[in-house]
Amino acid sequence: MKSILKEKELAITIKRLAHQVLENHVDLENTVLIGLQPRGIFLSDKIVEEIKKQIPAKAVQYGKLDITFYRDDVRKEIHIANHTDVPFSIEGKNVVLIDDVLYTGRTIRAALDALLDFGRPEKVELCVLIDRRFSRQLPIQPDYIGRSIDAIVSQKVKVYWKNKDGKDEVCLLND
């Protein structure tokens, strides 16, 4: 196990990602933030918390999206859905999707399909904590990146969150 981001570095990275989103969407007037279930919401909660420190909380439209039944790679077994909470239309909005690790791109493809149930966005951007650059199976690239890493297929990136796993850290695990 190799540590990629320790607690302090992770906090700084999250703050930077929040500021980068605000640079491109200054007042969030026509922008919504959507965290992807299950593990992307830990990152999105922290990014939204940082953004709320900079602008009024009422200006932040934040939702959580479950993409379980939109996936094309896990249909063989029964899955229990997570909670979707998108209490607004995304019609004509700028959407910032937030997830912890971008690997093959299949989760994001499923999220794009799921988003259409909530309207047709003007633009969709992707914010990820970790980009596994050379592992993509689909032509999907992030707009906001916490850290890019090169990892072989047998390695796994694990993001630990204090409120779920007891610590804030990103590690590279060897199988």
Protein Blocks (a to p, Z undefined) as FASTA:
>chain_A
ZZfbdfklmmmmmmmmmmmmmmmmmnommgccddddfklmmmmmmmmmmmmmmmcfklpc
cddddfklmpcklmmbccdddddddfbdfehiacddddfbdckommmmmmmmmmmmnocc
fbdcdddfbdcfklcfbdcddfbdfbdcdddfkbccddddfklnopacdddddZZ
